Amino acid sequence: MDNVQFVQSIYAAFARGDIDSVVAAFDSDIAWISNSDPALLPFGGERRGIEGVRSFFREQAANIEIDSYQPREFLCGLDFVAVLGRSISRSKVTDEPFEDDWLHLLRIRNGKVTEFRIFNDTHALVQAHYGGDIHSVTVAPTEATATLRR
């Protein structure tokens, strides 16, 4: 199995809801990095290891209902696969729908994913999560909470 087929098998497992098979493809010390700010979105930021990945999936499931998840293109290099895709989802917090064109970058070494980088449309995610205009979101000085000015 080449790297693209390996990554496609991970996305097929995710589509089936088989998170155990997804994380089985990951190195025990995987770096999981999302461009979403964790001060604004609980599933954002950086995590490490299998438990970190599982915590991402728990937070995502608690906050987002995915209606359509479509990896569209798989592009490969020597030690990585980049996946371009599109999702249609709904925030469980506000019930607001949103569309997200995303890019995932998976680094692969010795048959395991060692790094997973997520680049989402954070504008759409934050607007849906807070139910308003992203430009009115402020972050508290501690970056522990975010509020929406209406």
HUHU-V165572 format. One record per pair of residues at least 12 apart in sequence whose C-alpha atoms are under 7 Angstrom apart, sorted by sequence separation. I is the first residue (numbers start at 0). GAP is how many residues later the second one is. If there is no record, write none. Layout:
i->I gap->GAP
i->I gap->GAP
This chain:
i->9 gap->12
i->32 gap->12
i->33 gap->12
i->70 gap->12
i->71 gap->12
i->72 gap->12
i->86 gap->12
i->87 gap->12
i->103 gap->12
i->104 gap->12
i->135 gap->12
i->136 gap->12
i->32 gap->13
i->42 gap->13
i->70 gap->13
i->71 gap->13
i->86 gap->13
i->103 gap->13
i->104 gap->13
i->135 gap->13
i->31 gap->14
i->32 gap->14
i->70 gap->14
i->85 gap->14
i->86 gap->14
i->103 gap->14
i->31 gap->15
i->69 gap->15
i->70 gap->15
i->85 gap->15
i->102 gap->15
i->103 gap->15
i->30 gap->16
i->31 gap->16
i->42 gap->16
i->69 gap->16
i->84 gap->16
i->85 gap->16
i->102 gap->16
i->30 gap->17
i->41 gap->17
i->42 gap->17
i->68 gap->17
i->69 gap->17
i->84 gap->17
i->101 gap->17
i->102 gap->17
i->29 gap->18
i->30 gap->18
i->68 gap->18
i->83 gap->18
i->84 gap->18
i->101 gap->18
i->129 gap->18
i->28 gap->19
i->29 gap->19
i->67 gap->19
i->68 gap->19
i->83 gap->19
i->100 gap->19
i->101 gap->19
i->28 gap->20
i->29 gap->20
i->67 gap->20
i->82 gap->20
i->83 gap->20
i->99 gap->20
i->100 gap->20
i->27 gap->21
i->28 gap->21
i->31 gap->21
i->66 gap->21
i->67 gap->21
i->81 gap->21
i->82 gap->21
i->99 gap->21
i->27 gap->22
i->65 gap->22
i->66 gap->22
i->81 gap->22
i->82 gap->22
i->65 gap->23
i->81 gap->23
i->64 gap->24
i->65 gap->24
i->80 gap->24
i->81 gap->24
i->99 gap->24
i->63 gap->25
i->64 gap->25
i->79 gap->25
i->80 gap->25
i->98 gap->25
i->63 gap->26
i->64 gap->26
i->79 gap->26
i->80 gap->26
i->97 gap->26
i->22 gap->27
i->63 gap->27
i->64 gap->27
i->79 gap->27
i->97 gap->27
i->62 gap->28
i->63 gap->28
i->78 gap->28
i->79 gap->28
i->62 gap->29
i->78 gap->29
i->62 gap->30
i->78 gap->30
i->97 gap->30
i->96 gap->31
i->95 gap->32
i->93 gap->34
i->93 gap->35
i->95 gap->35
i->92 gap->36
i->93 gap->36
i->90 gap->37
i->93 gap->37
i->90 gap->38
i->3 gap->70
i->3 gap->72
i->3 gap->77
i->2 gap->78
i->29 gap->83
i->30 gap->83
i->31 gap->83
i->32 gap->83
i->33 gap->83
i->34 gap->83
i->29 gap->84
i->30 gap->84
i->31 gap->84
i->32 gap->84
i->33 gap->84
i->34 gap->84
i->26 gap->85
i->29 gap->85
i->30 gap->85
i->31 gap->85
i->32 gap->85
i->33 gap->85
i->34 gap->85
i->25 gap->86
i->26 gap->86
i->35 gap->86
i->39 gap->86
i->24 gap->87
i->25 gap->87
i->26 gap->87
i->24 gap->88
i->25 gap->88
i->38 gap->104
i->38 gap->105
i->38 gap->106
i->39 gap->106
i->38 gap->107
